[in-house]
Amino acid sequence: MTVSSYSIHPPLASGLARLGFGELPLESLKARYGSAARGSRYVELDGFTVHYRDEGSRDKPVIVMIHGVVASLHTWDAWVPAFAPHYRIVRFDVPGFGLTGPAPGDYSAERMLKVLELLLAYLAIDQAILVGNSLGGYIAWNFALASPQRVEKLILIDPAGYKMRTIPWMIAAAALPGSTWAMPLWMPRALIAQGVKEVYGERGRIKPGVIDRYYDLTRRPGNRRAMMEIFRMMMRVNKRELHQTPQRVAQLRVPTLLMWGDRDRWISPEHVPLWRRDVPGLQVRTYAGVGHIPMEEIPERSAADALSFLQGRMA
């Protein structure tokens, strides 16, 4: 049974909530992070109620932004002002995260690609630029391989792809005995705060409200259990499939930019030479002192580099 303010005495529920027990009401989370006034929309796709935003100019080229684990479409907030004058921007909460949340069935990479395909079809988008960070990068480059005619260009930001010798502790925790029932029930704010601090190269760059947003959205009903399933999927992929990455990414035939923070503690910058080796015509930008999510940590510089690449101005 899930601990909630509806199942136990309100003062006790409030105290337990402060300690990280239980979930937050979906409607209150939507009001804070996904209201229509903020541009949020929802559509049913393959069992998921997908939270997305469709912004910018409808007559411009489309750019689709895909976030990584534990994150949400808000990770791109600081990029939107730079891109809106030039592009139609579509961003969405990946299944199992943000306000999209869970659905019956698996959380395989194939299902996530299907949701992306269905979203593009729903929005009548035939071709788009894909930008992906971390797990979102994995989704982006796999979609580009599966449907190359639908991808104009590709920007990969600290993407998953090559075998990780060290699994981030938050993901590895999903393999611990009892994690599938314990972590959905109790995940303290300090745990999420530590995770956010680890994905920034410089903790002083974390803006007010960012940790609260990450923490609140992990408490969307069903998200914590979905996270455990997704983390387990990622560990299975890391063991069984990622040894095929060199041969697979070598088949990419779309212009591709790789961006990487050299203080990434989640996916090692040691992967950069592997991408350089295997992807034809790859362009690369690395950032000193920056962590796993450059689009949040140094949004102005990373957005400028992305735009230079897309507009053919990158030296």
C-alpha positions in Angstrom: 0.0 0.0 0.0 1.3 3.4 -0.9 1.7 6.0 1.8 -0.3 9.1 1.0 -2.2 11.9 2.6 -5.4 10.0 1.7 -4.6 6.8 3.6 -3.2 8.0 6.9 -3.8 10.8 9.4 -2.9 14.2 7.7 -0.3 15.4 10.2 1.5 12.1 10.1 1.2 12.0 6.3 2.8 15.5 6.2 5.6 14.4 8.4 6.3 11.3 6.3 6.1 13.3 3.1 8.9 15.6 4.4 11.0 12.5 4.9 10.5 11.4 1.3 7.7 8.8 1.9 4.8 8.5 -0.6 3.7 10.3 -3.7 2.4 13.8 -4.5 -1.1 14.3 -6.1 -0.8 14.4 -9.9 -3.1 17.4 -10.3 -0.9 19.5 -8.0 2.2 18.5 -9.9 0.5 19.4 -13.2 -0.5 22.8 -11.8 3.0 23.6 -10.8 5.0 22.0 -13.7 2.6 21.2 -16.5 -0.2 23.6 -16.8 -1.7 24.8 -20.1 -0.6 28.3 -19.1 3.0 27.1 -19.3 2.4 25.6 -22.7 1.9 22.0 -21.6 -0.2 19.5 -23.5 -1.1 15.8 -23.1 -1.7 13.0 -25.5 -2.4 9.3 -25.1 0.3 7.3 -26.8 0.9 3.5 -26.4 -0.7 3.6 -23.0 1.2 6.7 -21.7 -0.3 10.1 -21.1 2.6 11.9 -22.7 3.3 15.4 -21.4 4.8 17.6 -24.2 5.2 21.2 -25.3 5.1 22.4 -28.9 6.7 25.9 -29.1 8.3 28.3 -31.5 7.3 29.0 -35.1 5.2 26.4 -36.9 6.6 27.4 -40.2 10.2 26.8 -39.1 12.2 23.5 -39.1 11.3 21.2 -36.2 13.7 20.3 -33.4 12.8 17.6 -30.9 14.6 17.7 -27.5 14.8 14.4 -25.5 15.9 14.4 -21.8 17.8 11.8 -19.8 17.0 9.7 -16.7 15.2 11.3 -13.7 14.8 14.5 -15.7 11.9 16.1 -17.6 11.3 18.4 -20.5 12.2 21.3 -18.2 15.8 20.4 -18.5 15.6 22.3 -21.9 14.0 25.5 -20.4 17.1 27.7 -20.9 17.6 26.6 -24.5 14.1 27.6 -25.6 14.7 31.3 -25.9 17.7 30.8 -28.1 16.0 28.3 -30.4 12.4 29.7 -30.6 13.1 32.4 -33.2 14.5 29.8 -35.6 12.7 26.5 -34.9 9.5 24.8 -33.9 10.5 23.2 -30.6 9.0 19.9 -29.4 10.0 18.5 -26.1 8.3 15.8 -24.0 8.7 13.8 -20.8 10.1 10.4 -21.6 7.9 7.5 -20.5 8.5 6.8 -16.8 9.6 10.3 -16.0 8.3 13.8 -15.4 4.5 14.2 -15.8 4.3 11.5 -18.5 4.8 8.9 -15.8 4.1 5.1 -16.0 1.9 2.8 -18.0 1.3 -1.0 -18.0 3.9 -3.0 -19.9 7.6 -2.8 -20.3 10.0 0.2 -20.5 12.2 -1.2 -23.3 14.2 1.1 -25.6 12.0 -0.2 -28.4 8.9 1.1 -26.7 10.5 4.5 -26.1 11.3 4.7 -29.8 7.7 3.8 -30.6 6.4 6.6 -28.3 8.7 9.1 -30.1 7.4 7.8 -33.5 3.8 8.1 -32.4 4.3 11.6 -31.0 5.8 12.8 -34.3 2.9 11.2 -36.2 0.4 12.9 -33.9 2.0 16.2 -34.5 2.3 15.6 -38.3 6.1 16.0 -38.3 7.7 14.1 -41.2 11.3 15.2 -40.4 13.0 16.7 -37.5 16.4 17.6 -35.9 16.8 15.4 -32.8 18.6 16.5 -29.7 19.1 14.0 -26.9 20.9 13.9 -23.5 22.0 10.8 -21.7 19.2 8.2 -22.2 17.6 10.8 -24.5 20.7 10.6 -26.6 20.4 6.9 -26.8 16.8 7.2 -28.0 17.8 9.9 -30.5 20.6 8.0 -32.2 18.7 4.7 -32.3 15.8 6.5 -33.9 18.1 8.0 -36.5 19.3 4.5 -37.3 15.8 3.1 -37.5 14.3 6.0 -39.4 17.1 7.9 -41.1 14.7 9.6 -43.6 13.0 11.3 -40.6 16.1 12.8 -39.0 17.7 15.9 -40.6 20.5 16.4 -38.0 21.5 14.9 -34.7 22.9 16.5 -31.5 24.0 14.1 -28.8 24.8 15.5 -25.4 26.7 13.1 -23.1 24.7 10.3 -24.7 24.4 6.7 -23.5 25.8 4.3 -26.1 29.1 2.6 -25.3 29.5 0.2 -22.4 29.9 2.0 -19.1 32.6 0.5 -16.9 31.1 2.2 -13.9 27.3 2.4 -13.5 26.0 5.6 -11.7 25.1 4.6 -8.2 21.4 5.7 -8.6 21.0 3.4 -11.5 23.0 0.5 -9.9 20.8 0.7 -6.8 17.9 -0.8 -8.9 19.7 -4.1 -8.7 19.9 -4.2 -4.9 17.6 -6.7 -3.2 14.3 -5.1 -2.3 14.9 -2.0 -4.3 11.7 -2.5 -6.4 9.5 -2.1 -3.3 11.7 0.0 -1.0 12.7 2.9 -3.4 9.2 3.5 -4.7 8.0 3.8 -1.1 10.9 5.9 0.2 13.3 8.2 -1.7 14.5 11.1 0.4 15.1 14.5 -1.0 18.7 14.3 0.0 19.1 11.3 -2.4 17.8 13.2 -5.4 19.8 16.3 -4.3 23.0 14.3 -4.3 22.1 13.0 -7.8 21.6 16.5 -9.2 24.8 17.7 -7.6 26.7 14.8 -9.3 25.4 15.6 -12.8 26.6 19.2 -12.5 30.4 19.9 -12.9 30.1 22.9 -10.6 27.4 22.7 -8.0 27.3 26.5 -7.8 25.6 26.6 -11.2 22.5 24.8 -9.9 19.7 27.3 -10.0 17.1 27.8 -7.3 14.2 25.4 -7.6 16.0 22.9 -9.8 16.5 20.3 -7.0 12.9 20.8 -5.9 11.7 20.2 -9.4 13.7 17.0 -9.8 12.5 15.7 -6.4 8.9 16.7 -6.9 8.6 14.9 -10.2 10.1 11.7 -8.9 7.0 11.7 -6.6 4.5 11.7 -9.4 2.3 8.6 -8.8 4.1 5.6 -10.3 7.3 7.3 -11.3 9.6 5.7 -8.7 8.6 2.2 -9.6 8.9 3.0 -13.3 12.4 4.5 -12.7 13.5 1.2 -11.1 12.3 -0.7 -14.2 14.0 1.7 -16.5 17.3 1.5 -14.6 17.2 -2.3 -14.7 16.5 -2.1 -18.5 19.6 0.2 -18.8 21.8 -2.2 -16.9 20.6 -5.1 -19.1 21.4 -3.1 -22.2 24.8 -2.2 -20.8 25.7 -5.8 -20.3 24.3 -7.4 -23.4 24.0 -4.9 -26.2 26.3 -2.0 -26.0 29.3 -4.0 -27.3 27.5 -3.6 -30.7 27.6 0.2 -30.5 30.7 0.7 -32.7 29.2 -1.1 -35.6 25.8 0.5 -35.2 26.8 4.1 -34.8 29.1 3.8 -37.8 25.9 3.4 -39.8 24.7 6.9 -38.9 24.4 9.0 -42.1 23.0 12.3 -40.7 25.2 15.3 -39.7 26.0 14.7 -36.0 27.3 17.0 -33.2 28.6 15.4 -30.0 28.7 17.6 -26.9 30.3 16.5 -23.7 31.2 17.9 -20.3 34.7 16.8 -19.3 33.6 16.5 -15.6 30.8 14.1 -16.4 30.6 11.7 -13.4 27.8 9.6 -14.9 29.0 8.7 -18.4 32.7 9.1 -18.8 34.3 11.6 -21.2 36.5 8.6 -22.1 33.7 7.8 -24.5 34.4 10.8 -26.7 37.3 9.2 -28.6 35.1 6.2 -29.3 32.4 8.3 -30.9 35.1 10.2 -32.9 36.5 6.9 -34.1 33.2 5.4 -35.1 30.9 8.1 -36.4 31.6 9.4 -39.9 32.0 13.2 -40.1 31.3 13.7 -36.4 31.8 17.2 -35.0 32.6 17.5 -31.3 32.4 20.2 -28.6 33.7 19.5 -25.0 33.3 21.7 -22.0 35.9 22.1 -19.3 34.6 21.9 -15.8 31.1 20.9 -16.9 29.1 17.8 -16.0 26.5 15.5 -17.5 23.9 18.1 -18.5 25.6 21.1 -20.3 22.2 22.4 -21.5 21.3 23.1 -17.9 24.7 23.9 -16.5 26.0 26.2 -19.3 22.8 26.9 -21.4 24.0 30.0 -23.2 27.3 28.5 -24.4 25.9 25.1 -25.3 22.9 26.5 -27.1 25.1 28.8 -29.1 27.3 25.9 -30.2 24.3 23.8 -31.1 22.9 26.7 -33.2 26.3 27.2 -34.9 26.3 23.5 -35.9 22.7 23.6 -37.1 23.3 26.7 -39.2 26.5 25.5 -40.6 28.7 28.1 -38.8 30.7 25.7 -36.7 34.4 25.9 -37.3 
